[in-house]
Amino acid sequence: MRKPRDFDAELKALEDKARDLKTRKVQQLGELVIAAGADQLSSDELAGALVAIAETKDAAKREAWAKRGVTFFESGSRGAVPACQRNLRSASAQPSSPPSSASGTGSQ
């Protein structure tokens, strides 16, 4: 006879894992903001830039921001932890965009 599954324990383990992943993502995004120098912006400025990026549908702008983000990561001039770079770049292209647009929001 098979051992019954402990669904409560499995659910708790998944919730713990999800919480750990969210915590790591928040930490990595903070490291990215600092590495890009965007930590010198006010919270309102940074939030406004991120909202503008999220609302932008222009594929050419998004591609330009993505290229600028790749250049930033490849330049080696950043102060971020290498793991931050690997995890954020593999997760999506979005996180590499905010630093580039924060300095380019005046051109929109």
Residue pairs with C-beta under 8 A, 6 or more apart in sequence:
24 87
25 91
28 83
28 84
28 87
28 88
28 95
29 88
29 95
31 80
31 81
31 84
32 80
32 84
32 88
32 95
32 96
32 98
32 99
33 39
33 46
33 98
33 99
34 79
34 80
35 78
35 79
35 80
35 84
35 99
36 72
36 78
36 98
36 99
36 102
37 99
38 46
38 49
38 98
38 99
38 102
41 49
41 102
45 102
46 98
46 102
48 105
49 98
49 101
49 102
49 105
50 98
52 101
52 105
52 108
53 65
53 94
53 97
53 98
53 101
56 62
56 101
61 108
62 93
62 97
64 100
65 96
65 97
65 100
65 101
65 104
66 93
66 96
66 97
68 96
68 100
69 93
69 95
69 96
69 97
69 99
69 100
70 96
72 78
72 96
72 99
72 100
73 85
73 89
73 96
78 85
88 95
88 96
89 95
89 96
